[in-house]
Amino acid sequence: MTATTRPGSPLDRLDRRVTTLLADHGLTALRIALGIVFLWFGALKFFPGMSPAEDLAARTIDVLTFGIVPPEIALPRVGYLRLPEYSGDTDLNGPSMERLPS
C-alpha cells in the first residue's frame, strides 16, 4: 500500500514546492555540498591527526616511496597540491603551476 496525499492539501503543496525547488536548483546545491565536503577533507590534511584518511594516505605514501619520504613530510605537500582542485584551478594534467606575477 502506498501513501498518497490529497491534491491541494498542505502536504501536497509543500511536496510540489520542494520538488520544483530541487528541479530548479538541485544540481547547484549538490555541487556546493560536494565542494564543502572536498574542501573540508582537504583542509584537514594540514592538521596532523585530524583527517580520517590520514593513516591510509601515510601508509600509501610509505609504500609508493619505498619508505624514503616520511609521511610527516609528504602529507602536507599532498594537501597543498590538491588545493587547486578545490578552487577549480586545474587542467586535465593536474594543478596549474603557472608563475605568479611579481
Contacts in CASP RR format, 6 or more apart in sequence:
PFRMAT RR
TARGET T0000
AUTHOR 0000-0000-0000
METHOD contacts of the structure
MODEL  1
MTATTRPGSPLDRLDRRVTTLLADHGLTALRIALGIVFLWFGALKFFPGM
SPAEDLAARTIDVLTFGIVPPEIALPRVGYLRLPEYSGDTDLNGPSMERL
PS
5 11 0 8 1.000
5 12 0 8 1.000
5 15 0 8 1.000
6 12 0 8 1.000
22 29 0 8 1.000
35 86 0 8 1.000
38 85 0 8 1.000
38 86 0 8 1.000
39 86 0 8 1.000
41 51 0 8 1.000
41 53 0 8 1.000
42 51 0 8 1.000
42 79 0 8 1.000
42 82 0 8 1.000
42 83 0 8 1.000
42 86 0 8 1.000
44 50 0 8 1.000
44 51 0 8 1.000
44 52 0 8 1.000
44 54 0 8 1.000
45 51 0 8 1.000
45 54 0 8 1.000
45 57 0 8 1.000
45 75 0 8 1.000
45 76 0 8 1.000
45 78 0 8 1.000
45 79 0 8 1.000
45 82 0 8 1.000
46 76 0 8 1.000
46 79 0 8 1.000
48 54 0 8 1.000
48 72 0 8 1.000
48 75 0 8 1.000
51 57 0 8 1.000
54 75 0 8 1.000
57 71 0 8 1.000
57 75 0 8 1.000
57 78 0 8 1.000
58 71 0 8 1.000
58 74 0 8 1.000
58 75 0 8 1.000
59 71 0 8 1.000
61 69 0 8 1.000
61 71 0 8 1.000
61 74 0 8 1.000
61 75 0 8 1.000
61 78 0 8 1.000
62 70 0 8 1.000
62 71 0 8 1.000
65 74 0 8 1.000
81 95 0 8 1.000
82 95 0 8 1.000
83 95 0 8 1.000
84 90 0 8 1.000
84 94 0 8 1.000
84 95 0 8 1.000
84 96 0 8 1.000
85 94 0 8 1.000
85 95 0 8 1.000
89 95 0 8 1.000
89 96 0 8 1.000
90 96 0 8 1.000
END
